[in-house]
Amino acid sequence: MKLLVAGIALILIAETKAQFAVEAVQGAGDMLRAYNDMREANYKNSDKYFHARGNYDAAKRGPGGKWIAEVISNAREWIQGMSGRGAEDTEADQNANRWGREGKDPNHFRPKGLPKNIQQSTQTPNSGNCKTSVIMKLLVAGIALILIVETNAQWYRFPIEAAQGAGDMLRAYSDMREANFKNSDKYFHARGNYDAAQRGPGGRWAAEVISNGREWIQGNSGRGAEDTEADQRANRWGRQGGDPNHFRPKGLDDKY
């Protein structure tokens, strides 16, 4: 485990800071493309699908894409909320946004009958949405300004967050060995990933790399695929902000 964390530190040094900004710019493009497709399709009840798709595509770019997808989604919902939109509709959109960012299939929200090739849709966009179009373009312009300032800060924060996240993972592993408590491994896996992810994109990235590396090593030492997948479920649960106590075994000392 210590060698694995040391390896992560070396990877961090080699990682280019510019990658985060590149991912963020690409993710902003994914979000705008999904928005344009939604307007072109102008299809009833398709907004949740396009929200999920934009967030999904952006998050696939990497930490920078996931970060910008969340920034754009939150800003968009805030603007629409200020224009009189109900809290229930806003939360429904945010559920779709989060669904996509977490890597889940956007087609879960795809309405029946939506043309497969949006670019060739025969639907005519509603001219009444011009105001929304202007707002979205202004929003993307504002995001570009945010990127100039915020991603510069992220470049410096990302390796710090990653180092802190690696420490969280090592602390959880050390606690697990110290506790030596039956059926507690999933709890400590979830806790390490949770604590690391709370650091920010860098911590989340480090947690995923360490988790995958650990499971790969254990898998190659003869551990079964079923056990590996059970551990990975706990890892993902923690990284996605799920309460680690979901996996806490009864009787585990409160100090852990």
C-alpha positions, 0 to 999 in steps of 0.5 A: 500500500505504501509503495502504491501511494509512493507511486501515486506521488510520482504520477502526480509530479508527471501529470501535466497541469494543463490537462485539467484546463483542456478537459474543462474546455472540452467539457464546456463544449459538450455541455453547449452541444447538448444544449444546442441539440435540445433546442434543435430537437425541440422535443417534449420532455427531452430536457432531462435527457439532454441535461444528463447527456451533456453532463455525462459527455463532459465528465468522461473528459476527466476531472476538469470536464466533470468540474465544468459540467457541475459549474455550468449546471448549477449556474444554469439552474440558478439563473432559471430559478431566479427567472421564476422557475419552481424548485421542484423543476430545478431539482428534477433537472439537477437529478438528471445532471448528477445522473450524467456526471456520475457516469450513468446512461443518459438514455434513462431519461430519453423520451420515446420517439426522440429522433436518433439523429438529432441533427436531422430532426424535422422539428422546428425550434420554438422562436419563443425560446430566444431569451433562453438561448441568449441566457445560455450563450451569456452563461457559456461566455461567463464560464469562459471567464471563470475558466481563466481564473478558476482553472488556474487555481485548480492547476495548483489545487489539483496536486495538493488535493490528490496528495491529501486524498492519498493520505486519506486513503492511507489513513483508512488502510492503516485504521483497517489494519489496526482495527482488524475487525471482521467484515469491516473492509468495505467500510474502510474502503468507502471511508477512504474514498469518501474522505479523499473525494471531499478534498476536490477533483484531485482527491477523487482522482487519487482515490480512484487510481489507488482503489483501482491499483489496489484491486488490480494487485489483489486480483493478480494475487488470486483474489476472486472477481466477485470480491474485487467487484464488491470492494469496488462498489464500496469504493465508488459509493464513497467517491460519489459521496455516499455515507461510509457508515452504510458498510459499517459492521456492528460492533466496530469501535467508535474511534474508527 
